[in-house]
Amino acid sequence: VLAVTAVRSSLEVVLQAANQGVAGIGFPGAVYRRDIGHRAIAHLNQSRSVDVKEQLQRLTYKDSGVDIAAGNQLVELIKPLARTTTRPGCGAELGGFAGLFDLKAAGFVDPILVSGTDGVGTKLKIAQACGRHGGLGQDLVAMCVNDVLAHGAEPLFFLDYFSCGSLDVEVAASIVGGVAKACEAAGCGLLGGETAEMPGVYAAGEYDLAGFCVGAVERGALLPRLQDISKGDVLTGVASSGIHSNGFSLVRKVLERSKLSFGSAAPFGNQNQSVGEVLLTPTKIYSRLLLPVLRSGAVKAYAHITGGGLLENLPRVLPQGLAAELDASQWRIPAVFSWLHEEGSLSEEEMSRTFNCGLGAVLVVGPADAQRVLCELQVHEEAWVVGSVVPKKPDVSPVVVLNLKQSLMKAGCHEVTVQKKTRVAVLISGSGTNLQALIDQAKAPCSSAEIVLVVSNRPGVQGLKRAALAGIQTRVVDHKLFGSRAEFDSTIDFLLEEFGVELVCLAGFMRILTGIFVKKWNGRLLNIHPSLLPSFKGVNAQQQALQARVLITGCTVHFVAEEVDAGAIVVQEAVPVLIGDTEESLCARIREAEHKAFPKALELVASGAVQLGPDGNVIWKKEN
């Protein structure tokens, strides 16, 4: 007796295989049974018929169009991003029923809570049409945070609401990831949110967004101080990034009339940008810029120029009997507003009632403080004296904008120039907080740098996710996979050449580069170190500073030389050592200083203002 054994995925398939095996055996008088397994197959087929009927009758939530697993996947993707928004008062951990915030831990004594909610309007439609979703998170946070700031409040925490017909995890992660990055930039924690999948409510590919921000201000610092505002007070304007997030229904109507598509080359903005890219420029977040100025007591009121434009928002912070007189010739109006004015045949009133016309915020300041406040703002942002507070005349609008038509026409006549940007690569090993500061700087329209590549020697680190969310190419070169430092450095060098990199920034890159690599990239390689070099070189710089009992330490951005932490210094930021400082608390304050110093150094070197001379010393260009 010979036996044939087969192993397959199902009884039907295995029986067929066994019979084929039997058929391959032949000798005189051989016989075998042909009915083995037939009754078992008949029984299985009958059972399956019953199972199919039951399954056809049994529904799941997913059958109705709601995918719980996809929602859980989204939460897991954004959890690490939310953690980066942790601040005093909250841990920014997602997953609970509600978010918690400790006002006492945030340092408030007698606070008033200030809340704001907003969306991004039909700017959503443009993002959906262009397939560019990442910037909407910043729009959402900015619209809410900037409103809360108008009362002098520090934004504390943020909640988001994302609703759609069918959840696309990649799109949702891009948007909510942008929310998390914007919260970090604004200084508020992302405490939670809601993702609502509602089949039948939204068409395929459509979604909606809403945001909620809560801030706090000490009772005595609440704005506006209407009783202090008087005739002759100065109006100081802060630049917008463009249209921000208001008036897009009108923008889309003008675009429809113009016959341009979102993919067309923009007749406004930079020549290398499409119409869609310019229109989707994210809204500026003003909290980091304005909070120090608001807390100084010099600002009597702050108007966020949001829906309603210049005409509707300034009266909200002015007392009865006073009006605002603005002179549009005193600030820079972005070319997109000139194009809208001309292409849509929009009146001056329509422009100033619908759009910000280049001003994202307007501050009311006393004449004695006006110049100081202006100088403080201009260190970080474009700002101008744009008008003054005047007595309100009967039957005259509480806001008068002089020279708007001429200024809009002038803005449209400006020659469009394309600034050649320095191609930058950033090398990282971890969370990438300094990388984020560099990314934010490079996004500025006036920046001389373009980050084209982020390389990590460790896979899966948070910095890679930051780069991906910003649309930057990433590569992982795991040092553990190389037999020597030279081989590792050679691979990095190959990548830099492949991407046409002109400047390399080491942002928390925990590898010592070989002399050959450093020599090749001499004068094009920047590093940041957490001390005021030449003091406290090497590792554990904060610990060294505490042990030495110095009163001041800080951070240094320097050109990389073959000797560790010995290259020419480009920028330094001082940080005081406080009584009771621990290594952890000092490290946190130095990290904040690093986020200021590294972007400054990047701009200085990328713009050519600072170069490394043949003697190894820094050379400053005279015109800079």
ZADO-176943 format. One record per residue (C-alpha): x, y, z; residue in three letters. Coordinates in steps of 0.05 Angstrom, whole numbers, plus 5000, padded with zeros to 4 digits. Layout:
residues N
XYZALA
...
***
This chain:
residues 624
500050005000VAL
502750684980LEU
500051335011ALA
500152024981VAL
499852635028THR
498453355006ALA
498054005045VAL
494254605018ARG
489955185041SER
483054855034SER
480054165031LEU
478054224958GLU
484954444936VAL
488553924978VAL
484253354951LEU
485653564880GLN
493253584895ALA
492952894928ALA
489252594868ASN
494552894821GLN
499852554863GLY
496251884860VAL
495551944785ALA
503052004779GLY
504151314809ILE
503350714763GLY
504649964767PHE
500849344742PRO
494449224780GLY
494449894817ALA
487750134844VAL
485650724887TYR
479251024914ARG
476351634879ARG
471051824931ASP
475452024990ILE
473452705019GLY
467152804977HIS
462252765036ARG
466553255076ALA
466553755018ILE
459053695011ALA
458253835086HIS
462854435082LEU
459154735022ASN
452554675060GLN
455655025122SER
458555575079ARG
451955715047SER
448955825116VAL
454856275136ASP
454156705074VAL
446856825088LYS
448457025159GLU
453957485137GLN
449357815086LEU
444557965143GLN
449858185194ARG
451958925187LEU
457859305216THR
459160045230TYR
464160025172LYS
458659785126ASP
455060445140SER
461260845120GLY
464660965188VAL
471460635196ASP
473260615270ILE
479960285255ALA
481960865208ALA
479961355263GLY
484360985314ASN
490060985264GLN
489461735256LEU
489761835332VAL
496061415337GLU
499261825281LEU
497962495314ILE
499362305387LYS
506862425382PRO
505563095346LEU
500863315402ALA
506163155453ARG
510763665421THR
505764205442THR
506664055516THR
507364695557ARG
506864905630PRO
499764735653GLY
498464145606CYS
501663505582GLY
498163495514ALA
496662745517GLU
490962515471LEU
486161955487GLY
482262175548GLY
474962395550PHE
477063125560ALA
483363545563GLY
485963825629LEU
489564485641PHE
492664745706ASP
492365505708LEU
496565535771LYS
502165135739ALA
501965625681ALA
503666185729GLY
497166575731PHE
495066935795VAL
488367275780ASP
486667045710PRO
480767165665ILE
479466615614LEU
478666825541VAL
475866355488SER
475366385413GLY
472765935358THR
473365985282ASP
474365605218GLY
477965735153VAL
471965855108GLY
471965665035THR
479465675033LYS
478064935044LEU
475364874974LYS
481865124944ILE
485964644987ALA
481564064966GLN
481964254893ALA
489564324896CYS
490663714940GLY
494864144987ARG
492064055057HIS
497964165105GLY
497564925112GLY
490264915135LEU
492364705205GLY
496265355214GLN
490365745185ASP
485665435236LEU
490165565296VAL
491966265273ALA
484766485265MET
483066275336CYS
489566475370VAL
489767165339ASN
482667295363ASP
484467095435VAL
490567545431LEU
486068145418ALA
484268135492HIS
491568105513GLY
490867365530ALA
496266835524GLU
493666235484PRO
493665635531LEU
490565055495PHE
487064875430PHE
481864365407LEU
480364195335ASP
474263895299TYR
475163525233PHE
469063255197SER
468562885131CYS
464362385092GLY
469761845088SER
476161885128LEU
482561935087ASP
487761815141VAL
493462125101GLU
489562775088VAL
486962815160ALA
493962685188ALA
496863245144SER
491663735170ILE
491763545243VAL
499363495240GLY
499264215215GLY
494864395274VAL
499864095322ALA
505764465290LYS
501865115292ALA
500065005365CYS
507464915381GLU
509065555343ALA
503465925380ALA
505565665449GLY
499065305464CYS
497864575478GLY
493664135432LEU
489263815486LEU
484563425442GLY
479563445385GLY
474163075348GLU
474362705282THR
467362595255ALA
466162135196GLU
459162285170MET
457261895107PRO
452062255064GLY
453562945094VAL
459863095053TYR
461562904982ALA
467762484967ALA
474162864983GLY
470563415022GLU
471563585095TYR
470664165144ASP
474764445200LEU
473364835264ALA
478065045319GLY
477265265392PHE
482465645432CYS
482465825505VAL
487366335534GLY
488266725598ALA
490167425618VAL
491367735686GLU
485368165704ARG
489168815703GLY
492068685634ALA
485568575596LEU
484868905528LEU
482269355499PRO
483269915550ARG
477770355519LEU
478270875574GLN
485571005557ASP
484771105482ILE
484671825460SER
485472285400LYS
492572265372GLY
494071545391ASP
498371195339VAL
495970605297LEU
501570105284THR
500369565232GLY
503468875228VAL
504268535161ALA
499667965139SER
502367385097SER
496967515045GLY
489567395044ILE
489866975108HIS
483166595115SER
477667095099ASN
474067295036GLY
475466664996PHE
468366604968SER
469667274933LEU
476767054914VAL
473966424880ARG
468766844843LYS
474267314817VAL
478466724797LEU
472566424760GLU
471767074721ARG
479267114705SER
479266414672LYS
485566234712LEU
486165554744SER
489465394810PHE
495265084772GLY
496465704729SER
502666114740ALA
500766664789ALA
500467364759PRO
501967594830PHE
507167354880GLY
513466994858ASN
513966754786GLN
515466044808ASN
508865994846GLN
502065764821SER
495566124835VAL
493665574884GLY
500265614922GLU
499666374932VAL
492366334954LEU
493965775004LEU
499566175038THR
498266025113PRO
495566555160THR
500666875205LYS
500566695279ILE
502067315321TYR
502567045392SER
510166985398ARG
511167665366LEU
505768055402LEU
505367765472LEU
511668115498PRO
509268775469VAL
502268695497LEU
504968515566ARG
509369135567SER
503069565579GLY
504570025520ALA
498969755476VAL
491970015491LYS
488369575441ALA
489669055387TYR
485068915329ALA
485668265292HIS
484168425219ILE
479767815205THR
472967745172GLY
470268435157GLY
477068715138GLY
479669385160LEU
472769725162LEU
469369225209GLU
474869035258ASN
478069685280LEU
471569975308PRO
471169365355ARG
476969645396VAL
475370395393LEU
470970775443PRO
464871175422GLN
466571845391GLY
473371635362LEU
475171365293ALA
481271075257ALA
484571435199GLU
489170985159LEU
493871175102ASP
494870585055ALA
501170895025SER
504770755091GLN
504869995087TRP
506569465036ARG
500469165002ILE
501768464973PRO
500668414898ALA
494967904905VAL
490468464932PHE
492068904872SER
490268334826TRP
483668204862LEU
481968944859HIS
483268994785GLU
480868314760GLU
474468344801GLY
473169084790SER
472469134866LEU
471169814898SER
475770084952GLU
470269985003GLU
469269254981GLU
476769134987MET
477469445056SER
471069115082ARG
472868415057THR
480468355060PHE
486068545107ASN
489668905049CYS
496468725078GLY
495268855153LEU
494068245197GLY
493868645262ALA
493269375282VAL
495569625350LEU
493270255385VAL
499270575421VAL
500371235456GLY
504971725420PRO
510371665474ALA
510970915465ASP
509770865390ALA
516970875366GLN
519370365418ARG
513669885401VAL
514969955327LEU
522369805335CYS
520869185378GLU
516068925324LEU
520769065266GLN
526168625296VAL
521868025277HIS
516668255227GLU
514768795178GLU
511069345215ALA
509270065201TRP
505870675231VAL
499570645189VAL
495071195218GLY
492271515280SER
486071565324VAL
481772175306VAL
475072465329PRO
469272125294LYS
465372575248LYS
457772495243PRO
455372065185ASP
462471855169VAL
465171145174SER
469071005239PRO
474770765194VAL
477371185136VAL
482770895091VAL
486471425051LEU
490371294987ASN
487870574981LEU
486470574906LYS
493270894889GLN
496870404935SER
493269804904LEU
495170034834MET
502370144857LYS
502669444888ALA
500569154821GLY
506069524784CYS
511769254826HIS
516468834785GLU
516268104807VAL
523167864826THR
525067154842VAL
530167104897GLN
535166544888LYS
535066144952LYS
540765754982THR
539365004981ARG
539964745052VAL
540264045082ALA
539163915156VAL
542263315191LEU
538563065253ILE
538362495302SER
532162615344GLY
525763015356SER
527763595310GLY
525664205350THR
531464605321ASN
529664325253LEU
522564605262GLN
525465295278ALA
529465265214LEU
523465025173ILE
519265595200ASP
524766095182GLN
525565815112ALA
518065885100LYS
518466645108ALA
517666995041PRO
523967405053CYS
528266805073SER
534566665033SER
534365925050ALA
530565335021GLU
530864675060ILE
531064135006VAL
533263525047LEU
533063255119VAL
537662665135VAL
537262265200SER
542061735224ASN
536361425264ARG
529961145232PRO
523061345258GLY
525061975296VAL
520162545304GLN
524463015263GLY
523062605200LEU
515662685211LYS
516463445219ARG
520163465153ALA
514963035117ALA
509363475142LEU
513064075114ALA
513663725046GLY
521263645052ILE
524863035024GLN
527662575078THR
532862025079ARG
535261555133VAL
542661355134VAL
543160885194ASP
550360925221HIS
549660225251LYS
549459925181LEU
556360195161PHE
563159885175GLY
566660555184SER
565561295196ARG
568561445128ALA
563560995093GLU
557761315131PHE
560162025115ASP
561161845042SER
553861635037THR
551662285069ILE
556062675021ASP
553162304961PHE
546062494983LEU
548063224992LEU
551063244922GLU
544862894893GLU
540263434921PHE
544864014900GLY
545764234973VAL
549764874984GLU
549364935060LEU
548864395115VAL
545964515185CYS
547264015241LEU
541164045285ALA
541963555341GLY
546063085296PHE
549462615345MET
555262385302ARG
562362655295ILE
563962775222LEU
570662565193THR
576063075175GLY
575262925100ILE
567863095103PHE
568963735144VAL
574463975097LYS
570063865035LYS
564264255066TRP
568664785100ASN
564965445105GLY
558365095086ARG
557264695151LEU
553764995212LEU
552864685281ASN
549364915344ILE
552164795414HIS
548664915481PRO
553865375513SER
557266035499LEU
563365755464LEU
569165705476PRO
566565525546SER
563864825561PHE
565564455497LYS
563363735485GLY
557763355519VAL
553763545581ASN
554964285569ALA
549164485615GLN
551864045671GLN
558664365662GLN
555665055667ALA
552064885732LEU
558264575762GLN
562365185744ALA
557065625777ARG
557066125720VAL
551666665720LEU
550766665644ILE
550966105593THR
547166035527GLY
548065745458CYS
552765835399THR
551965725324VAL
558765635291HIS
562065385229PHE
564464665237VAL
571964555242ALA
575863905249GLU
576664035323GLU
570063925360VAL
566364575378ASP
572165005355ALA
569665335291GLY
568566075279ALA
562466355316ILE
556566625275VAL
551166765327VAL
550666705403GLN
544666775449GLU
545766885524ALA
541566535577VAL
541966715651PRO
543166155701VAL
537766235754LEU
538066055828ILE
535365355836GLY
536465175763ASP
536964435748THR
540164135687GLU
533164015659GLU
530564725671SER
536865045643LEU
536664595583CYS
529464805568ALA
531265545568ARG
537465435526ILE
533265055476ARG
528665665469GLU
534766085455ALA
537165585403GLU
530565655366HIS
532266395358LYS
539666345345ALA
539765795292PHE
534766135245PRO
538666785251LYS
545166435233ALA
541866065175LEU
539566725145GLU
546367065155LEU
550066505119VAL
544766335067ALA
544267075046SER
551767145041GLY
551967665096ALA
556867225135VAL
562266795104GLN
568166385130LEU
574666705109GLY
580966325087PRO
584066445155ASP
578166095190GLY
575066745216ASN
568167025200VAL
567667565146ILE
561668045147TRP
559668375082LYS
559869135090LYS
553069255059GLU
550068775110ASN
***
